């Protein structure tokens, strides 16, 4: 099975603003967001944060045109 990195996946949503890391950060949109309260007053949900060079076993290759658009950002 070929490994698909997050930046190659159709479910990855890149978030580059304010990132000070070597890898670009994004959010995995593969499944619904999960509850992740940071405090008693926070009842929000969150998408998993990932880096462009992360990977999982559920990645799905994006279309070529989408890959080129993301690479140019």
FENBELBEL-V862836 format. One record per residue. N is the residue number from 0. RES is the residue in one letter. SS is DSSP state (@ for helix, = for strand, . for the rest). Layout:
BEGIN
[[N,RES,SS] [N,RES,SS]]
END
This chain:
BEGIN
[[0,X,.] [1,X,.] [2,X,.] [3,X,.] [4,X,=] [5,X,@] [6,X,@] [7,X,@] [8,X,=] [9,X,.] [10,X,.] [11,X,=] [12,X,=] [13,X,=] [14,X,=] [15,X,.] [16,X,.] [17,X,.] [18,X,.] [19,X,.] [20,X,.] [21,X,.] [22,X,.] [23,X,.] [24,X,=] [25,X,=] [26,X,=] [27,X,=] [28,X,.] [29,X,.] [30,X,.] [31,X,.] [32,X,.] [33,X,=] [34,X,=] [35,X,.] [36,X,.] [37,X,.] [38,X,.] [39,X,.] [40,X,.] [41,X,.] [42,X,.] [43,X,.] [44,X,=] [45,X,=] [46,X,.] [47,X,=] [48,X,=] [49,X,=] [50,X,=] [51,X,.] [52,X,.] [53,X,.] [54,X,=] [55,X,.] [56,X,.] [57,X,.] [58,X,.] [59,X,.] [60,X,=] [61,X,.] [62,X,.] [63,X,@] [64,X,@] [65,X,@] [66,X,@] [67,X,@] [68,X,@] [69,X,@] [70,X,@] [71,X,.] [72,X,.]]
END
